[in-house]
Structure formats: structure tokens, C-alpha cells
Amino acid sequence: MTTTSPTSGSTTSPAAAAGTFTIGGDLTVNRLGYGTMQLTGPGVWGAPADHDGAVAVLRRAVELGVNLIDTADAYGPYVTDALIREALHPYGDDLVIATKVGFTRQGPNQWIPVGRPEYLRQQTELNLRNLGVDRIDLLQLHRIDPTVPLADQIGELKKLQEEGKVRHIGLSEVSVDDIEAARAIAPIASVQNLFNLTNRSAEDVLEYAAANGLAFIPWFPLATGELAGEGTPLAAIAAEHGSTPSQLALAWLLRRSPAMLPIPGTSSVAHLDDNVAAAAIELSDDDYAALDAIA
């Protein structure tokens, strides 16, 4: 059963101000997490230009109370897993690392889904090795491969779960029908879809997740773009709060649903600090409505 609770922020754990969510009934995390994709080279390919800076960002995230870190074997590939291990291993008991399998990489900005069971198993084993863990807290199918029966894809993840190598299974970029089909095969704990202030195409998936106790992890949670320009409503509200448009976009997501677990990514410690500060922003009803009506 999913639980959420408001918690007050502190100087030692600003992320806690976002409240908590319990993934799969036994993994309680602060709702504002961190996504690692931006810690790679251009096109999510290769090593970061600033290796030490990437390590510093990961360590700072944990210092700020972030205890949900999202990664994937395809980031780099394998680059972010190695950075996480270097920066944070041995991991704290409350740190949840969510990773993904099912995407292959052929170069910068190239992504091809492969859902053959033997490939998903191989990549899971590599994730275990590269992260330095015996069990993956949350393993997400990065994309459903349309050329492979869903039962084979989810079925293999379920086998890995039964073997004790995976704690919980999640999905990414799916429809409500996809989730229901997957849940008929194995328990599903989370769904990760594109969702932000300006793109709410996954609204029905969010509602389904919230109603069924699934975590909803929006990727690309910051998409303020032209909405953040001088004289725009978003910029005006941000000025009233003494905050940034990005912080308001995150605050809107956190208020939008108690099942929402944003994972904003950055390669900058300063930007990370700004993002996590969004956990403490309390939007008035009027401000929330104004933000909701912007896009």
C-alpha cells in the first residue's frame, strides 16, 4: 500500500520538505529525487566533460536528502552507473537506486529498444555489477519492444525478481493499457513517463498510477522554455515567490499529485541546490491555479 506524508524540511535534509512516497510498499523515499542522464557526454554518450564535477553533484544530492537516484544502463552507456558507484558506494540504507534496461545505444542521441529476454537479463546482470549491488531496488523496462511479446519481457523481469536480483519492477513511456497488461504478468511498482508543466499528455497514466498505488516518475520535469521569459505569468509568479521558474515548475509537479516523484537532472551543484529548494515552496491555491492554466 502506498503512503504519503508531509515532512518539514531542515538544513540537513532539504529534500524531505517534499514529503515521502513508499514505492512498492517498502521503499520510502523523499518525493524529490535526482536523475543522472545529464552526467554524460553530449547526446547521452560518453563520459562527462567534468568527471569530478559529476561526482560532486551526486554526493551533494545525498547531502541534501535526496534518496531516490534514477539511472540507466543506456546512459553513456554505463557511465552514470560507474559515477554513482564511485561517488556513493557503499550506499546508505535509505538510498534507492532505480535503473532501467531495454534500450541499446549505437551513438549519440541514438536509442533502439531491445526486449529479448536474454538481453534484459544480461543488462540486469551488468547493472548489478556496475552499481556494486546484489539486488536492484527498482528495475524499469526502459521501453516496451514492439517486436517481442510483452509477456516475454515482463516475464523475464519477474524471473529476476523471483531470483532476488530485483526488488521492484517499473515501466517507462507506457499507456494505461500497457500497465494493465504488465500487471497481469507481474507486480508493477512505478511508471516513468514524460510529464511536466507544458506537456501533460500522460495525464491519464498519472491518474491511473495514483489510483492504483504506483509511483509516477516524470522524466524531463523541467520544460519551462518560453514560459519563463520576461513578462510571462511564470516569471511573474516566480518573482513574487523570490524563486526561479524551474523551482515553480517542480513545486507545481509536487502539488499536482502525491504519487509524483520528480527527478530533475543537472550537472551543476548550484542548479542542484536550486532544484532541491523547490521542495520547500508552498504554492497558494491561486498560484497553483495560475500555473496550471499557463500551458
Secondary structure by P-SEA (a helix, b strand, c coil): cbbbbbbbbcccccccccbbbbcccccccccbbbbcccccccccccccccaaaaaaaaaaaaaacccbbbbccccccaaaaaaaaaccccccccbbbbbbcccccccccbbbbbccaaaaaaaaaaaaaaaccccccccccccccccccaaaaaaaaaaaaaaccccbbbbccccaaaaaaaaacccccccccccccccccaaaaaaaaaacbbbbbbccccccccccccccaaaaaaaaacccaaaaaaaaaaacccccccccccccaaaaaaaaacccccccaaaaaaaaacc
